[in-house]
Amino acid sequence: QVQLVESGGGLVQAGGSLQLSCAVSGIAFRAYSMGWYRQAPGNQRELVARIRTGGSTNYADSVKGRFTISRDNANNMMYLQMNSLKPEDTAVYYCNIDPPRPTYWGQGTQVTVSS
């Protein structure tokens, strides 16, 4: 059974930081490119950051220079370090493989940034 469990969200003031974690089980984690995605109310889910099997990364323009994606293949974990948070970063954040598989979506973790 495939499970991707996000954690680490919360309420933070603008300019603050959070680190999200994604625990993955049921797949050969190191064999997949992975992504962090987010969905704000009224918006479509969007890719925030991607990390490939070799460790190369890509970021959405809106988070470039502020967010850092990383992975720990030994422990089947992925992280998203979010710095200099802005109110427009408020969303539910999800992890999934890249490209995402619909059946792999978890509950997500809510990030709320107050101004």
C-alpha positions as a printed NumPy array, in Angstrom:
array([[  0.   ,   0.   ,   0.   ],
       [  1.423,   3.33 ,  -1.077],
       [  1.354,   6.095,   1.507],
       [  2.652,   9.649,   1.354],
       [  2.166,  11.526,   4.607],
       [  2.821,  15.245,   4.854],
       [  3.552,  17.081,   8.097],
       [  5.031,  20.289,   9.393],
       [  2.487,  22.861,   8.343],
       [  1.137,  25.563,  10.593],
       [  0.429,  29.23 ,  11.094],
       [  3.35 ,  31.6  ,  10.668],
       [  3.81 ,  35.328,  10.23 ],
       [  5.028,  36.763,   6.961],
       [  8.794,  36.499,   6.781],
       [  8.841,  33.367,   8.873],
       [  9.952,  29.838,   8.086],
       [  8.545,  26.329,   8.123],
       [  9.91 ,  22.942,   7.168],
       [  7.545,  20.404,   5.663],
       [  8.218,  16.671,   5.716],
       [  6.904,  13.869,   3.523],
       [  7.152,  10.263,   4.688],
       [  6.874,   7.79 ,   1.823],
       [  6.165,   4.074,   1.973],
       [  5.104,   1.385,  -0.477],
       [  7.217,   2.503,  -3.436],
       [ 10.889,   2.357,  -4.366],
       [ 11.374,   5.939,  -3.258],
       [ 14.866,   6.414,  -4.65 ],
       [ 13.657,   5.444,  -8.136],
       [ 11.195,   8.338,  -8.436],
       [ 11.385,  12.023,  -9.064],
       [  9.377,  13.667,  -6.314],
       [  7.47 ,  16.905,  -6.03 ],
       [  5.894,  19.269,  -3.563],
       [  2.581,  20.688,  -4.706],
       [  0.183,  23.202,  -3.233],
       [ -3.424,  24.206,  -3.645],
       [ -4.839,  27.486,  -2.442],
       [ -8.601,  28.035,  -2.147],
       [-10.138,  28.595,  -5.566],
       [ -6.917,  27.67 ,  -7.357],
       [ -5.695,  24.58 ,  -9.136],
       [ -3.037,  22.433,  -7.548],
       [  0.397,  23.536,  -8.706],
       [  3.91 ,  22.147,  -8.62 ],
       [  6.062,  24.1  ,  -6.183],
       [  9.33 ,  22.168,  -6.372],
       [ 10.72 ,  19.035,  -7.943],
       [ 13.685,  16.87 ,  -7.024],
       [ 14.885,  14.207,  -9.419],
       [ 16.478,  10.889,  -8.569],
       [ 19.93 ,  12.345,  -9.071],
       [ 19.193,  15.281,  -6.797],
       [ 18.705,  18.046,  -9.348],
       [ 15.918,  20.452,  -8.496],
       [ 13.438,  22.829, -10.1  ],
       [ 11.271,  25.49 ,  -8.481],
       [  8.249,  27.5  ,  -9.425],
       [  9.234,  31.094, -10.112],
       [  7.095,  32.241,  -7.199],
       [  9.206,  30.352,  -4.643],
       [ 12.639,  30.398,  -6.243],
       [ 15.283,  31.592,  -3.805],
       [ 12.988,  31.101,  -0.804],
       [ 12.159,  27.376,  -0.791],
       [ 14.561,  24.424,  -0.807],
       [ 13.538,  20.859,  -1.601],
       [ 15.609,  17.909,  -0.398],
       [ 15.333,  14.167,  -0.055],
       [ 16.727,  11.428,   2.193],
       [ 16.701,   8.207,   0.192],
       [ 17.945,   6.141,   3.132],
       [ 14.825,   6.983,   5.119],
       [ 12.27 ,   7.515,   2.327],
       [ 11.763,  11.145,   3.314],
       [ 11.417,  14.386,   1.415],
       [ 11.522,  17.905,   2.834],
       [ 10.603,  21.433,   1.863],
       [ 12.342,  24.236,   3.716],
       [ 10.296,  27.391,   3.292],
       [ 11.85 ,  30.729,   4.212],
       [ 10.683,  34.308,   3.821],
       [  7.112,  33.133,   3.692],
       [  4.485,  35.395,   2.145],
       [  0.713,  35.451,   2.593],
       [  0.377,  34.196,  -0.987],
       [  2.143,  30.979,   0.089],
       [ -0.953,  30.086,   2.097],
       [ -2.231,  26.747,   0.79 ],
       [ -2.494,  23.057,   1.5  ],
       [  0.822,  21.46 ,   0.606],
       [  1.061,  17.925,  -0.768],
       [  3.824,  15.584,  -1.807],
       [  3.63 ,  13.118,  -4.671],
       [  5.826,  11.586,  -7.292],
       [  6.568,  13.735, -10.341],
       [  4.53 ,  13.635, -12.474],
       [  1.882,  13.042,  -9.818],
       [ -0.185,   9.879,  -9.613],
       [ -3.798,  10.606,  -8.627],
       [ -4.037,   7.682,  -6.232],
       [ -1.005,   8.854,  -4.279],
       [ -2.43 ,  12.133,  -2.979],
       [ -2.506,  12.305,   0.803],
       [ -4.279,  14.665,   3.163],
       [ -1.746,  17.416,   2.769],
       [ -0.58 ,  19.855,   5.405],
       [ -2.014,  23.345,   5.803],
       [  0.331,  26.318,   5.669],
       [ -1.125,  29.667,   6.638],
       [  0.939,  32.832,   6.432],
       [ -0.457,  35.903,   8.148],
       [  0.408,  39.415,   7.053]])
